[in-house]
């Protein structure tokens, strides 16, 4: 990966670049009925997805593994996707 975003960058490259260059800029907002609004900045997305990856790795999930995911429309869903990407799992 180069320091300049462009062709060849993975989704994780983009995430980590945004977390490094604009850490406190809002990445996304979830408005969930009955649960309120959750806002995550790029630094928090990177931190949480890395933490989820560590937890999954401790439980034996690794590169090439396939993981079934059953989550609703919550912030944890894309965070888990990023975590699985960090591990090389699908």
C-alpha positions in Angstrom: 0.0 0.0 0.0 1.2 3.5 -0.8 0.4 6.6 1.2 -1.9 7.9 -1.6 -5.3 6.2 -2.0 -5.9 4.7 -5.3 -6.1 1.5 -7.4 -5.0 -1.6 -5.6 -6.1 -0.4 -2.2 -8.4 -2.7 -0.3 -11.4 -1.7 1.8 -9.2 -2.1 4.9 -6.5 0.1 3.4 -9.1 2.8 2.9 -10.5 2.4 6.4 -7.1 2.5 8.1 -6.1 5.5 5.9 -9.3 7.4 7.0 -8.7 6.5 10.6 -5.1 7.9 10.4 -5.9 11.0 8.4 -9.4 12.0 9.6 -9.9 10.0 12.8 -12.6 12.2 14.3 -14.6 12.6 11.1 -17.9 10.8 11.2 -17.8 7.5 9.3 -21.5 6.5 9.6 -24.7 7.0 11.5 -27.2 4.4 12.5 -30.7 5.5 13.4 -32.4 2.5 15.0 -36.0 2.6 16.1 -36.2 2.3 19.9 -32.5 2.4 20.3 -31.6 5.9 19.2 -28.7 7.1 17.1 -25.2 5.7 17.0 -22.5 7.7 15.4 -19.0 6.3 14.8 -16.0 8.2 13.6 -13.2 6.6 11.6 -11.0 6.0 14.6 -13.7 4.2 16.4 -14.5 2.0 13.4 -10.9 1.0 13.1 -10.5 0.5 16.9 -13.7 -1.6 17.2 -13.1 -3.7 14.1 -9.5 -4.4 15.3 -10.9 -5.4 18.8 -13.5 -7.7 17.3 -10.8 -9.3 15.1 -8.6 -9.9 18.2 -11.6 -11.5 20.0 -12.4 -13.7 17.0 -8.7 -14.6 16.6 -8.5 -15.7 20.2 -11.5 -18.0 19.5 -9.6 -19.6 16.6 -11.0 -17.7 13.6 -8.2 -17.2 11.0 -7.4 -16.7 7.4 -9.5 -18.7 5.1 -12.2 -19.5 7.6 -15.8 -19.1 6.8 -18.0 -17.5 9.4 -21.8 -17.4 9.5 -23.1 -14.1 10.6 -26.7 -13.4 11.9 -27.0 -9.8 13.0 -29.6 -7.2 12.4 -29.1 -3.7 11.0 -26.8 -2.5 13.7 -23.3 -0.9 13.9 -21.9 -4.3 14.8 -22.7 -5.8 11.4 -20.2 -3.8 9.3 -17.8 -3.7 12.2 -17.8 -7.5 12.1 -17.3 -7.5 8.3 -14.2 -5.4 8.8 -13.0 -7.6 11.6 -13.3 -10.7 9.4 -11.4 -8.9 6.6 -8.6 -8.1 9.1 -8.3 -11.8 9.8 -8.6 -12.9 6.2 -11.8 -14.8 7.0 -15.0 -14.7 5.0 
